[in-house]
Amino acid sequence: MIGRLFWFALGAGVAVWAVGKLRSTVRRASPGAIGTRVVDSIAGLGDSARDFTDRVRTATAEREAELRAELHLPADGAEGLALPE
């Protein structure tokens, strides 16, 4: 009798756990939830791209300043440059 009660309780517990898992899976697979995840991913991708371009611009400006210093060119770039004739 105790063995049957144990197995019944174990089966009921597994069933409750499985139903909970199934509900959460269905909730995550709903169109609204998928749309939200896609929007969040795209926003994160946009932020990553913006961060990358900011770093590239900064590195480009630093390297240009280094090259101008090595070549003894003016800092702003336009002044003092003469095209050879």
N, CA, C and O atoms as a Tinker XYZ file with bonds, in Angstrom:
   340  protein
     1  N      0.820000   -1.199000    0.000000    73     2
     2  CA     0.000000    0.000000    0.000000    64     1     3
     3  C      0.866000    1.265000    0.000000    63     2     4     5
     4  O      0.589000    2.192000   -0.762000    81     3
     5  N      1.906000    1.322000    0.836000    73     3     6
     6  CA     2.785000    2.484000    0.898000    64     5     7
     7  C      3.525000    2.648000   -0.430000    63     6     8     9
     8  O      3.736000    3.770000   -0.891000    81     7
     9  N      3.915000    1.536000   -1.037000    73     7    10
    10  CA     4.618000    1.586000   -2.318000    64     9    11
    11  C      3.745000    2.196000   -3.407000    63    10    12    13
    12  O      4.223000    3.000000   -4.208000    81    11
    13  N      2.468000    1.819000   -3.441000    73    11    14
    14  CA     1.552000    2.381000   -4.433000    64    13    15
    15  C      1.353000    3.874000   -4.209000    63    14    16    17
    16  O      1.317000    4.652000   -5.162000    81    15
    17  N      1.226000    4.268000   -2.955000    73    15    18
    18  CA     1.059000    5.687000   -2.632000    64    17    19
    19  C      2.299000    6.479000   -3.039000    63    18    20    21
    20  O      2.181000    7.587000   -3.562000    81    19
    21  N      3.481000    5.920000   -2.804000    73    19    22
    22  CA     4.729000    6.573000   -3.207000    64    21    23
    23  C      4.766000    6.783000   -4.718000    63    22    24    25
    24  O      5.058000    7.884000   -5.186000    81    23
    25  N      4.472000    5.736000   -5.478000    73    23    26
    26  CA     4.529000    5.844000   -6.936000    64    25    27
    27  C      3.462000    6.783000   -7.479000    63    26    28    29
    28  O      3.689000    7.486000   -8.463000    81    27
    29  N      2.289000    6.794000   -6.833000    73    27    30
    30  CA     1.239000    7.725000   -7.241000    64    29    31
    31  C      1.691000    9.171000   -7.018000    63    30    32    33
    32  O      1.516000   10.021000   -7.890000    81    31
    33  N      2.276000    9.445000   -5.839000    73    31    34
    34  CA     2.744000   10.798000   -5.531000    64    33    35
    35  C      3.884000   11.200000   -6.472000    63    34    36    37
    36  O      3.944000   12.343000   -6.927000    81    35
    37  N      4.769000   10.273000   -6.756000    73    35    38
    38  CA     5.868000   10.558000   -7.682000    64    37    39
    39  C      5.336000   10.864000   -9.079000    63    38    40    41
    40  O      5.800000   11.801000   -9.728000    81    39
    41  N      4.377000   10.087000   -9.538000    73    39    42
    42  CA     3.768000   10.315000  -10.850000    64    41    43
    43  C      3.048000   11.647000  -10.912000    63    42    44    45
    44  O      3.137000   12.358000  -11.914000    81    43
    45  N      2.337000   11.991000   -9.851000    73    43    46
    46  CA     1.632000   13.274000   -9.812000    64    45    47
    47  C      2.625000   14.431000   -9.828000    63    46    48    49
    48  O      2.404000   15.434000  -10.506000    81    47
    49  N      3.705000   14.293000   -9.091000    73    47    50
    50  CA     4.722000   15.344000   -9.081000    64    49    51
    51  C      5.365000   15.529000  -10.445000    63    50    52    53
    52  O      5.574000   16.658000  -10.888000    81    51
    53  N      5.679000   14.427000  -11.109000    73    51    54
    54  CA     6.265000   14.503000  -12.454000    64    53    55
    55  C      5.269000   15.132000  -13.418000    63    54    56    57
    56  O      5.660000   15.926000  -14.273000    81    55
    57  N      3.998000   14.793000  -13.294000    73    55    58
    58  CA     2.967000   15.355000  -14.178000    64    57    59
    59  C      2.852000   16.864000  -13.970000    63    58    60    61
    60  O      2.757000   17.609000  -14.945000    81    59
    61  N      2.857000   17.321000  -12.732000    73    59    62
    62  CA     2.785000   18.758000  -12.457000    64    61    63
    63  C      4.015000   19.467000  -13.031000    63    62    64    65
    64  O      3.889000   20.528000  -13.642000    81    63
    65  N      5.184000   18.895000  -12.842000    73    63    66
    66  CA     6.413000   19.478000  -13.384000    64    65    67
    67  C      6.358000   19.551000  -14.919000    63    66    68    69
    68  O      6.730000   20.563000  -15.513000    81    67
    69  N      5.892000   18.470000  -15.549000    73    67    70
    70  CA     5.825000   18.419000  -17.022000    64    69    71
    71  C      4.843000   19.447000  -17.559000    63    70    72    73
    72  O      5.121000   20.099000  -18.566000    81    71
    73  N      3.702000   19.602000  -16.904000    73    71    74
    74  CA     2.717000   20.593000  -17.346000    64    73    75
    75  C      3.304000   22.001000  -17.212000    63    74    76    77
    76  O      3.107000   22.841000  -18.090000    81    75
    77  N      4.007000   22.254000  -16.140000    73    75    78
    78  CA     4.651000   23.569000  -15.968000    64    77    79
    79  C      5.677000   23.844000  -17.058000    63    78    80    81
    80  O      5.719000   24.947000  -17.604000    81    79
    81  N      6.504000   22.856000  -17.380000    73    79    82
    82  CA     7.487000   23.001000  -18.449000    64    81    83
    83  C      6.800000   23.236000  -19.796000    63    82    84    85
    84  O      7.232000   24.077000  -20.584000    81    83
    85  N      5.735000   22.489000  -20.047000    73    83    86
    86  CA     5.006000   22.633000  -21.303000    64    85    87
    87  C      4.402000   24.023000  -21.428000    63    86    88    89
    88  O      4.458000   24.628000  -22.498000    81    87
    89  N      3.835000   24.527000  -20.361000    73    87    90
    90  CA     3.252000   25.878000  -20.388000    64    89    91
    91  C      4.319000   26.931000  -20.654000    63    90    92    93
    92  O      4.097000   27.847000  -21.446000    81    91
    93  N      5.464000   26.814000  -20.009000    73    91    94
    94  CA     6.515000   27.815000  -20.235000    64    93    95
    95  C      7.058000   27.736000  -21.657000    63    94    96    97
    96  O      7.401000   28.762000  -22.246000    81    95
    97  N      7.139000   26.528000  -22.216000    73    95    98
    98  CA     7.598000   26.371000  -23.590000    64    97    99
    99  C      6.601000   26.981000  -24.563000    63    98   100   101
   100  O      6.994000   27.659000  -25.512000    81    99
   101  N      5.320000   26.745000  -24.336000    73    99   102
   102  CA     4.292000   27.323000  -25.193000    64   101   103
   103  C      4.300000   28.848000  -25.081000    63   102   104   105
   104  O      4.137000   29.544000  -26.083000    81   103
   105  N      4.488000   29.363000  -23.882000    73   103   106
   106  CA     4.540000   30.809000  -23.674000    64   105   107
   107  C      5.727000   31.416000  -24.414000    63   106   108   109
   108  O      5.592000   32.483000  -25.013000    81   107
   109  N      6.896000   30.752000  -24.386000    73   107   110
   110  CA     8.081000   31.255000  -25.078000    64   109   111
   111  C      7.946000   31.145000  -26.591000    63   110   112   113
   112  O      8.595000   31.889000  -27.326000    81   111
   113  N      7.105000   30.216000  -27.067000    73   111   114
   114  CA     6.954000   29.999000  -28.503000    64   113   115
   115  C      5.800000   30.810000  -29.101000    63   114   116   117
   116  O      5.508000   30.676000  -30.289000    81   115
   117  N      5.154000   31.633000  -28.312000    73   115   118
   118  CA     4.049000   32.434000  -28.841000    64   117   119
   119  C      4.605000   33.512000  -29.773000    63   118   120   121
   120  O      5.750000   33.933000  -29.613000    81   119
   121  N      3.815000   33.956000  -30.730000    73   119   122
   122  CA     4.296000   34.966000  -31.678000    64   121   123
   123  C      4.744000   36.255000  -30.996000    63   122   124   125
   124  O      5.723000   36.871000  -31.420000    81   123
   125  N      4.051000   36.662000  -29.962000    73   123   126
   126  CA     4.444000   37.886000  -29.260000    64   125   127
   127  C      5.804000   37.759000  -28.595000    63   126   128   129
   128  O      6.619000   38.680000  -28.649000    81   127
   129  N      6.045000   36.612000  -27.966000    73   127   130
   130  CA     7.329000   36.385000  -27.295000    64   129   131
   131  C      8.464000   36.301000  -28.312000    63   130   132   133
   132  O      9.549000   36.837000  -28.085000    81   131
   133  N      8.213000   35.630000  -29.423000    73   131   134
   134  CA     9.241000   35.533000  -30.467000    64   133   135
   135  C      9.533000   36.910000  -31.041000    63   134   136   137
   136  O     10.694000   37.259000  -31.255000    81   135
   137  N      8.497000   37.691000  -31.290000    73   135   138
   138  CA     8.683000   39.054000  -31.795000    64   137   139
   139  C      9.492000   39.908000  -30.842000    63   138   140   141
   140  O     10.355000   40.673000  -31.273000    81   139
   141  N      9.224000   39.787000  -29.558000    73   139   142
   142  CA     9.972000   40.549000  -28.555000    64   141   143
   143  C     11.448000   40.161000  -28.570000    63   142   144   145
   144  O     12.318000   41.028000  -28.493000    81   143
   145  N     11.733000   38.855000  -28.669000    73   143   146
   146  CA    13.124000   38.412000  -28.704000    64   145   147
   147  C     13.827000   38.912000  -29.957000    63   146   148   149
   148  O     14.995000   39.297000  -29.900000    81   147
   149  N     13.125000   38.908000  -31.089000    73   147   150
   150  CA    13.730000   39.384000  -32.335000    64   149   151
   151  C     14.034000   40.878000  -32.240000    63   150   152   153
   152  O     15.107000   41.321000  -32.648000    81   151
   153  N     13.104000   41.643000  -31.709000    73   151   154
   154  CA    13.318000   43.087000  -31.563000    64   153   155
   155  C     14.491000   43.358000  -30.626000    63   154   156   157
   156  O     15.321000   44.223000  -30.908000    81   155
   157  N     14.567000   42.632000  -29.525000    73   155   158
   158  CA    15.681000   42.809000  -28.591000    64   157   159
   159  C     17.014000   42.452000  -29.246000    63   158   160   161
   160  O     18.015000   43.131000  -29.022000    81   159
   161  N     17.031000   41.401000  -30.046000    73   159   162
   162  CA    18.262000   40.998000  -30.734000    64   161   163
   163  C     18.700000   42.053000  -31.740000    63   162   164   165
   164  O     19.885000   42.372000  -31.837000    81   163
   165  N     17.745000   42.591000  -32.488000    73   163   166
   166  CA    18.074000   43.620000  -33.473000    64   165   167
   167  C     18.576000   44.880000  -32.782000    63   166   168   169
   168  O     19.516000   45.514000  -33.259000    81   167
   169  N     17.961000   45.247000  -31.667000    73   167   170
   170  CA    18.415000   46.422000  -30.918000    64   169   171
   171  C     19.833000   46.195000  -30.402000    63   170   172   173
   172  O     20.664000   47.102000  -30.445000    81   171
   173  N     20.107000   44.997000  -29.918000    73   171   174
   174  CA    21.456000   44.687000  -29.447000    64   173   175
   175  C     22.468000   44.719000  -30.576000    63   174   176   177
   176  O     23.600000   45.164000  -30.392000    81   175
   177  N     22.062000   44.248000  -31.743000    73   175   178
   178  CA    22.941000   44.277000  -32.910000    64   177   179
   179  C     23.232000   45.714000  -33.319000    63   178   180   181
   180  O     24.365000   46.045000  -33.666000    81   179
   181  N     22.224000   46.559000  -33.280000    73   179   182
   182  CA    22.415000   47.980000  -33.599000    64   181   183
   183  C     23.368000   48.652000  -32.618000    63   182   184   185
   184  O     24.222000   49.446000  -33.015000    81   183
   185  N     23.219000   48.333000  -31.347000    73   183   186
   186  CA    24.123000   48.902000  -30.340000    64   185   187
   187  C     25.553000   48.425000  -30.565000    63   186   188   189
   188  O     26.497000   49.201000  -30.418000    81   187
   189  N     25.716000   47.157000  -30.919000    73   187   190
   190  CA    27.052000   46.629000  -31.176000    64   189   191
   191  C     27.679000   47.299000  -32.390000    63   190   192   193
   192  O     28.863000   47.636000  -32.375000    81   191
   193  N     26.891000   47.491000  -33.434000    73   191   194
   194  CA    27.405000   48.146000  -34.640000    64   193   195
   195  C     27.782000   49.590000  -34.349000    63   194   196   197
   196  O     28.812000   50.066000  -34.828000    81   195
   197  N     26.972000   50.287000  -33.578000    73   195   198
   198  CA    27.267000   51.675000  -33.223000    64   197   199
   199  C     28.556000   51.748000  -32.395000    63   198   200   201
   200  O     29.389000   52.627000  -32.618000    81   199
   201  N     28.714000   50.838000  -31.454000    73   199   202
   202  CA    29.921000   50.796000  -30.639000    64   201   203
   203  C     31.156000   50.516000  -31.503000    63   202   204   205
   204  O     32.207000   51.129000  -31.315000    81   203
   205  N     31.014000   49.583000  -32.451000    73   203   206
   206  CA    32.117000   49.261000  -33.350000    64   205   207
   207  C     32.516000   50.472000  -34.183000    63   206   208   209
   208  O     33.704000   50.775000  -34.300000    81   207
   209  N     31.547000   51.165000  -34.761000    73   207   210
   210  CA    31.886000   52.328000  -35.591000    64   209   211
   211  C     32.517000   53.437000  -34.757000    63   210   212   213
   212  O     33.417000   54.129000  -35.233000    81   211
   213  N     32.063000   53.613000  -33.530000    73   211   214
   214  CA    32.687000   54.619000  -32.660000    64   213   215
   215  C     34.145000   54.273000  -32.386000    63   214   216   217
   216  O     35.009000   55.151000  -32.403000    81   215
   217  N     34.419000   52.998000  -32.134000    73   215   218
   218  CA    35.804000   52.580000  -31.886000    64   217   219
   219  C     36.667000   52.736000  -33.123000    63   218   220   221
   220  O     37.827000   53.135000  -33.024000    81   219
   221  N     36.112000   52.424000  -34.296000    73   219   222
   222  CA    36.870000   52.578000  -35.537000    64   221   223
   223  C     37.179000   54.043000  -35.786000    63   222   224   225
   224  O     38.305000   54.374000  -36.159000    81   223
   225  N     36.216000   54.925000  -35.590000    73   223   226
   226  CA    36.448000   56.364000  -35.777000    64   225   227
   227  C     37.517000   56.878000  -34.827000    63   226   228   229
   228  O     38.385000   57.652000  -35.231000    81   227
   229  N     37.464000   56.459000  -33.582000    73   227   230
   230  CA    38.463000   56.891000  -32.605000    64   229   231
   231  C     39.851000   56.397000  -32.992000    63   230   232   233
   232  O     40.818000   57.158000  -32.957000    81   231
   233  N     39.948000   55.120000  -33.362000    73   231   234
   234  CA    41.244000   54.560000  -33.754000    64   233   235
   235  C     41.772000   55.228000  -35.018000    63   234   236   237
   236  O     42.975000   55.455000  -35.139000    81   235
   237  N     40.889000   55.543000  -35.957000    73   235   238
   238  CA    41.303000   56.220000  -37.189000    64   237   239
   239  C     41.848000   57.607000  -36.881000    63   238   240   241
   240  O     42.886000   58.004000  -37.411000    81   239
   241  N     41.149000   58.340000  -36.025000    73   239   242
   242  CA    41.600000   59.686000  -35.666000    64   241   243
   243  C     42.950000   59.628000  -34.943000    63   242   244   245
   244  O     43.823000   60.459000  -35.191000    81   243
   245  N     43.119000   58.652000  -34.053000    73   243   246
   246  CA    44.397000   58.530000  -33.346000    64   245   247
   247  C     45.534000   58.200000  -34.305000    63   246   248   249
   248  O     46.616000   58.782000  -34.220000    81   247
   249  N     45.284000   57.269000  -35.213000    73   247   250
   250  CA    46.334000   56.888000  -36.175000    64   249   251
   251  C     46.658000   58.038000  -37.114000    63   250   252   253
   252  O     47.820000   58.237000  -37.471000    81   251
   253  N     45.643000   58.799000  -37.520000    73   251   254
   254  CA    45.891000   59.947000  -38.385000    64   253   255
   255  C     46.739000   60.989000  -37.659000    63   254   256   257
   256  O     47.633000   61.589000  -38.256000    81   255
   257  N     46.463000   61.204000  -36.380000    73   255   258
   258  CA    47.253000   62.153000  -35.595000    64   257   259
   259  C     48.702000   61.671000  -35.483000    63   258   260   261
   260  O     49.632000   62.473000  -35.573000    81   259
   261  N     48.893000   60.363000  -35.288000    73   259   262
   262  CA    50.252000   59.820000  -35.225000    64   261   263
   263  C     50.991000   60.016000  -36.539000    63   262   264   265
   264  O     52.153000   60.424000  -36.548000    81   263
   265  N     50.325000   59.729000  -37.640000    73   263   266
   266  CA    50.965000   59.899000  -38.949000    64   265   267
   267  C     51.285000   61.354000  -39.230000    63   266   268   269
   268  O     52.353000   61.658000  -39.762000    81   267
   269  N     50.386000   62.254000  -38.885000    73   267   270
   270  CA    50.650000   63.692000  -39.095000    64   269   271
   271  C     51.840000   64.148000  -38.258000    63   270   272   273
   272  O     52.647000   64.961000  -38.709000    81   271
   273  N     51.947000   63.626000  -37.046000    73   271   274
   274  CA    53.082000   64.005000  -36.194000    64   273   275
   275  C     54.393000   63.468000  -36.788000    63   274   276   277
   276  O     55.406000   64.167000  -36.780000    81   275
   277  N     54.375000   62.239000  -37.298000    73   275   278
   278  CA    55.589000   61.657000  -37.879000    64   277   279
   279  C     56.003000   62.363000  -39.160000    63   278   280   281
   280  O     57.194000   62.495000  -39.444000    81   279
   281  N     55.028000   62.816000  -39.932000    73   279   282
   282  CA    55.323000   63.467000  -41.211000    64   281   283
   283  C     55.407000   64.985000  -41.100000    63   282   284   285
   284  O     55.596000   65.679000  -42.100000    81   283
   285  N     55.265000   65.492000  -39.889000    73   283   286
   286  CA    55.335000   66.933000  -39.613000    64   285   287
   287  C     54.310000   67.696000  -40.437000    63   286   288   289
   288  O     54.633000   68.719000  -41.042000    81   287
   289  N     53.098000   67.211000  -40.464000    73   287   290
   290  CA    52.001000   67.871000  -41.155000    64   289   291
   291  C     51.158000   68.608000  -40.132000    63   290   292   293
   292  O     51.162000   68.242000  -38.956000    81   291
   293  N     50.426000   69.650000  -40.556000    73   291   294
   294  CA    49.551000   70.364000  -39.614000    64   293   295
   295  C     48.464000   69.438000  -39.060000    63   294   296   297
   296  O     48.077000   68.463000  -39.704000    81   295
   297  N     47.994000   69.747000  -37.896000    73   295   298
   298  CA    47.045000   68.878000  -37.215000    64   297   299
   299  C     45.671000   68.851000  -37.873000    63   298   300   301
   300  O     45.011000   67.812000  -37.866000    81   299
   301  N     45.224000   69.978000  -38.446000    73   299   302
   302  CA    43.876000   69.988000  -39.010000    64   301   303
   303  C     43.815000   69.416000  -40.419000    63   302   304   305
   304  O     42.724000   69.104000  -40.896000    81   303
   305  N     44.898000   69.272000  -41.073000    73   303   306
   306  CA    44.917000   68.573000  -42.348000    64   305   307
   307  C     44.881000   69.451000  -43.572000    63   306   308   309
   308  O     45.586000   69.151000  -44.535000    81   307
   309  N     44.105000   70.519000  -43.599000    73   307   310
   310  CA    43.930000   71.300000  -44.817000    64   309   311
   311  C     44.992000   72.397000  -44.973000    63   310   312   313
   312  O     45.385000   72.722000  -46.093000    81   311
   313  N     45.441000   72.949000  -43.891000    73   311   314
   314  CA    46.383000   74.065000  -43.957000    64   313   315
   315  C     47.783000   73.591000  -44.280000    63   314   316   317
   316  O     48.222000   72.541000  -43.812000    81   315
   317  N     48.476000   74.374000  -45.081000    73   315   318
   318  CA    49.870000   74.118000  -45.335000    64   317   319
   319  C     50.162000   73.025000  -46.306000    63   318   320   321
   320  O     51.332000   72.734000  -46.558000    81   319
   321  N     49.162000   72.404000  -46.862000    73   319   322
   322  CA    49.399000   71.364000  -47.854000    64   321   323
   323  C     49.413000   71.994000  -49.238000    63   322   324   325
   324  O     48.474000   72.683000  -49.637000    81   323
   325  N     50.455000   71.755000  -49.932000    73   323   326
   326  CA    50.543000   72.293000  -51.284000    64   325   327
   327  C     50.758000   71.120000  -52.244000    63   326   328   329
   328  O     51.575000   70.231000  -52.003000    81   327
   329  N     50.013000   71.150000  -53.316000    73   327   330
   330  CA    50.172000   70.119000  -54.315000    64   329   331
   331  C     51.396000   70.419000  -55.167000    63   330   332   333
   332  O     51.628000   71.572000  -55.531000    81   331
   333  N     52.165000   69.416000  -55.483000    73   331   334
   334  CA    53.340000   69.670000  -56.321000    64   333   335
   335  C     52.903000   70.076000  -57.734000    63   334   336   337
   336  O     51.933000   69.559000  -58.288000    81   335
   337  N     53.656000   71.018000  -58.283000    73   335   338
   338  CA    53.304000   71.519000  -59.613000    64   337   339
   339  C     54.162000   70.905000  -60.664000    63   338   340
   340  O     54.005000   71.212000  -61.846000    81   339
